[in-house]
Amino acid sequence: MSLIPRRSNVFDPFSLDVWDPFEGWPFNNNLRSLSDQIRSGFPAETSSILQTRVDWKETPNSHVFKADVPGLKKEEVKVEVEDGRILQISGQRSREMEEKTDTWHRVERSQGSFMRRFRLPEDAKVDEVKAAMENGVLTVTVPKEGPKKSDVKSIQISG
């Protein structure tokens, strides 16, 4: 299944990020913000799954995938090719260790696992996939096969 990123930020029905217009106002001090109330009904893993953004571009020589994975080490991210044509990027962002003496005032960074899958086209050289990670961006490069040269064989005509 090929996932195509949404180009517009106007309306995202899967977004759990709810804007609270009254957040920080003096009359809202004793109340939890609207966004906190709504988020408390959803598991934290849901937002991390939905917020792993991936760009896919095709160049003349390769397909290039760039995934935002801020705060993750390369050991926490996996890149796999399944069934010969499915590129899978997955990983896990673990929760920070809590000390009994710590008082958390706000937790907005997501934790949990994420996975994105892309069906590669027929011209992808799945045996030559390369991945690199720099400054929180994972870059996966899948080389393309060159254009197939047609073998033309001249046939002698007898007679």
Secondary structure by P-SEA (a helix, b strand, c coil): cbbbbbcccccccccccccccccccccccccccaaaaaaaaccaaaaaaaabbbbbbbcccbbbbbbbbccccccccccccccccbbbbbbbbbccccccccccccccccbbbbbbbbbbcccccccbbbbbbcccbbbbbbbbbccbbbbbbbbbbcc
